[in-house]
Amino acid sequence: MRRALLFFVVITLASCSSLQPLTIHSASGDHVVGVDIADSIEERARGLMNVSYLPEDQGMLFIFEEEGIPRFWMKDTLISLDLIFISKKKEIVSIIEGAQPEQGPEYTIHSPEKPVLYVLELNAGWAAEQKLKKGDKIIF
């Protein structure tokens, strides 16, 4: 009985996750990823800094209060990332593939071509593997 209870607790804790599902609908199919949400100033500023490993099909979704042209850089980021810029209508407006980690004092600034409300960061190469393109729809 005690062993069964411990097993139940371990399984329950393992299944609890802060990751939210996000689906990208593209010509190559529907692609589901689990995302951590960065919707506060502090969370957006920290992003994926100092993260040494990002599981496949997981990423971070940055949510802004209003549409604009956000500026992203790879300061203290340890892994290469794809940055997917998403409009208020939840459509991809631009993709930066393989943004490389940088250690100051100067950084490359990555910004979208048009105003966005969301930015999705995934492992470098993921966007190309899934054949994502401008106009693809995001569902969350």
N, C-alpha and C positions, 0 to 999 in steps of 0.2 A: 504494500500500500504506500509506504513512504517513498519507495523507489519510483512508483508510478506518479506520485505527486511531484517529485523532483523533476522527472522527465517532462511533465506538463508545464511546469514553471519555466524550464529551460527552453522548450519549444515556443511557449508564449512570448518570452522575452526576445528570442531570436526572430520571431515573426513581426515584432513591433519595429517599425522603421520610420524615420522622419522623411524618407524619400517619397516624393509625389510622382505619380505617373504623368508622362507627357508623350503625346503621339505626334509624329511628323508624318503627314500624308504627302507622298511624292509619287512621281511616275513609276518609281521602282517598288512601290508598296508602302504599307504603313510600318513605321519604325517606332517602337516604344522604348523610352528611356526613363530611368528613375532620376529625379532631380532634387537637389537640395535647393531651397528657396532663399534667395538673398533679397529681402525687401525692406531692409532698414539701411540707413546711411552706414552704420558700422559694418553690417554684413556685406554690403556692396564694396566697401573699401577693403575689407579683408579678402573677399572672394576665395580663390583657390591658392592664395599665398601659402608657401611652406608645405603644400600637399605633395608628397613624394610618389603617390600612386593613386590613380583613379580607375576603378573597375570599368571594364567595357560596358557600354550601354548605361553609364551613369554620368551625371554632370551637375552643373549648377545653373539655375535660372535666376537672372537678375531682373527684378521688377521695379520699374521707376514710377514715380507719382504722376508724371506727365510725359508726353512725347518730347523727344529732343534728340540731340546728337551727343551721346555719351562718349567719353574718352576712356579707352582701356589701354593699359600697359601691362607688361609682364614682370614688374618689379617683384623680386623675391618669390617668383613662381618657379617651381622646380621641374615642371613637365611641360611639354609642348601641347598647345591647345588649338582647337578650331573655335572660332567665335562666330556665332550665327545671330545676326541682327534681325529682330522681328518687329513688325509694325503693330499699331493699335488693332488692326484688323486680323492680327495673328497670321501674317504672311511673311515669309523670309524676304528681306529687302537687300541683304548682302551677306556674304560669307568671307571670312578671312581664315584661310587654311594654314595650319602649322605655325601659329605664332610661337616664337621661340622664347625660352626663359632669358631674362636679362638681369645683370647685376650692375647697377648705376655706374657713374652718376647721371648719365642721360639714358632715356628710354624711348623706344619707338612707340608712337601713339597710334592706336587702332580705333577707327571710328567708322560708322556706317555711312552709306551714300545718301540716305534719306533719314528723316526723323523716325525713331523707334520708341517703343514702350518696354520692350523686353530684349535681353541678350542671353543666349544660351551658350555655355562653354562645355565642350566635350573634348575627349582625347583627340589629339592631332591625327588626321587621316580618316576620322569617322565620317565626316561630311562627304568626302570623295568616295569612300567605300559604299555608302548608301545612295550615292548619286543625287545628293540634294542640290537644289537650284533655286534661284530667285522665283518667288511666286508660290513655292510649296507652302502648304497650310500647316499650322500648328494647332493641336487640340489639347486643352487642359482646363 
